[in-house]
Amino acid sequence: MIILNRFEAVFTVFTMLYYSSALYRILVDGLNSSGASSSSGADSNPMLLLMQLVILAVYFALSALRWRKFIPAAMKVPLCWALPLLATLSTQWSEVPDLSLRRGLLLVGATLVGVYWSIRYPLMTILRWIGWGFGFAAVGSVVFTLAFPAFGMGIDEHAGAWQGMFAQKNALSRAMILAFMTYFCLVLDRQRLRWLWWSGIAIAFALILLSTSKSGLLILGTVVACIPLFRALKTGSAPRALLWVLVALLTTSCISLVVIANAELIVAALGRDLTLTGRTGIWEVLSSKIAARPWLGYGYKGFWLDMDGESSDVWYATFFMSPNGHNGYLDLVLDLGLVGLGIFAVSFVLAVARCAVWLRVQSQPMVAVFPLLYMVYLTLSNITESSLILEPNYIFWLLYVTIVAMVQVQMPVPKRSRKLQPSLEESSYV
């Protein structure tokens, strides 16, 4: 059993690294690649598909080994299963049913991994695994960029911006924001190896700066600003927590008014324009496409097919071949319609409410903050970027499922019944 536990630990770190997407470019294109590339179709590459199938097969076997815990946990998150199943069923109306089926099944597999992690590890352990997996990606990005600048830096309009081992600078930025959040929680919770987590914070922040991602800096600043608010929800009384929420809402409203009143000056200072660097033009075209098929969309991964699908109209309108909608919510509606968006919205709202309850009852204040921080991060990141909600090749859906299941499966037992049911930390499989 000790050997199995050690294997799982190492394999989990590798899984974190794989789903970070840091390995995609180097395995597909090698060190001779330069500039931005796309990893959204990583499952179409034989080597990456084989790696992903091996990962899913291992976790399927581990879930079968612990089926007595896995099945009840899986039944507690029906909405997390509903979206992957809807994606798989979308083969019935998709223009590319084979692609929808393949990626839909991979999404089901990623959901399985997320549920398994929720029964296997406490949140603290998962944060350590994220720290190690994304730490390898961060250090690798520094090493490869310094050793092979043509590989690690962008070209054309992104010339000079670091992208490290990732497909482009925004992918590096969003991965390092997640790493920063993780290390920050580990440091403030006074965990062992604090010097290592502090080093991770420094490297992650430096890479966010070097990526020149303005939206990444804004998201990071917002996430960090939420930490004292969530700590107040944890440590303060209910009236004080409500006061903090009201203060946060008032502050946000004031900032929003200032931003709206000075929008042109602010976006110019950020090196953008009021079209968000062309995104609003894309969104206008997508709005008409959504109106044409509002309820079930175009099938999972059935819209963005370059010039072969409905996405060609985006090019004709904007003269730009966009690989996605630069908005996770629009892409979700394009894939699975308003039905899919509604399922995700209900799941997300319920998850946020449960994360707030989890925060109030957990004994470790900083670790308990992470689920709510992740929800804030996921919300903001999907406004101007895609590939963060229903992507079978990225860590974000997997972690979302893990958190949604964890805040139900690992909810502390009331004191009067605690003697009858051991906590997860005391269980034999940790």
Number of C-alpha atoms within 10 A of each C-alpha: 7 8 8 9 12 11 11 16 15 13 16 21 20 19 20 24 23 22 21 25 23 27 19 26 23 16 12 15 12 12 16 9 15 18 20 21 14 12 22 17 16 19 21 14 13 11 14 19 16 13 14 22 15 12 19 20 14 15 22 17 11 17 21 14 11 15 15 10 15 21 14 12 20 21 13 16 19 12 18 26 17 16 23 24 16 19 26 24 19 25 22 12 15 23 19 19 19 13 20 24 22 17 24 26 18 22 25 21 21 28 24 22 25 26 29 27 24 25 23 23 18 16 22 20 15 21 20 17 22 25 26 23 23 29 25 18 27 25 17 16 22 20 15 18 18 14 11 16 18 17 28 29 26 23 16 8 7 17 10 16 22 30 29 32 28 29 25 24 26 22 23 28 30 24 23 28 23 22 26 26 22 26 27 21 22 23 19 13 16 10 13 10 11 16 11 15 25 16 14 25 22 13 19 27 19 14 26 26 16 18 26 18 21 17 18 24 18 12 20 24 12 15 19 15 12 16 19 12 16 24 17 19 24 24 14 14 12 13 10 13 18 14 14 18 16 12 13 15 12 12 12 12 12 12 12 13 12 12 14 11 11 11 15 13 13 16 17 11 10 11 10 15 15 14 12 12 11 14 17 15 14 22 17 12 18 21 14 11 19 20 12 11 15 17 16 22 26 27 28 34 27 24 22 22 16 16 13 9 14 17 22 18 17 23 16 12 12 14 10 12 16 17 13 19 24 21 19 23 24 21 28 25 25 30 27 28 22 19 17 22 21 13 16 20 14 11 18 18 12 12 23 20 13 20 24 18 16 22 26 21 16 16 12 12 20 21 20 26 25 24 25 23 23 20 19 16 19 20 16 19 22 18 14 15 20 20 24 23 21 26 20 28 27 24 22 21 23 25 23 23 24 24 26 25 26 28 23 17 20 19 18 17 14 10 8 7 9 11 10 9 12 13 14 18 15 9 11 7 13 12
